[in-house]
Amino acid sequence: PRPAELHLALRRDGDDPLIARLIAILAALPPG
């Protein structure tokens, strides 16, 4: 995943720990 997109997602949903966890899981997945 592109770090910039993850950064924007974290900024947008940083108040929600569940969203942050989902982003972390997605970041660990292979692209595609």
BELCOR-V777183 format. One record per pair of residues at least 24 apart in sequence whose C-alpha atoms are under 6 Angstrom apart, sorted by the first residue. I is the first residue (numbers start at 0). J is the second residue. Records with the same first field share a line. If there is no record, write none. Layout:
# BELCOR-V777183
I=J, J
This chain:
# BELCOR-V777183
none
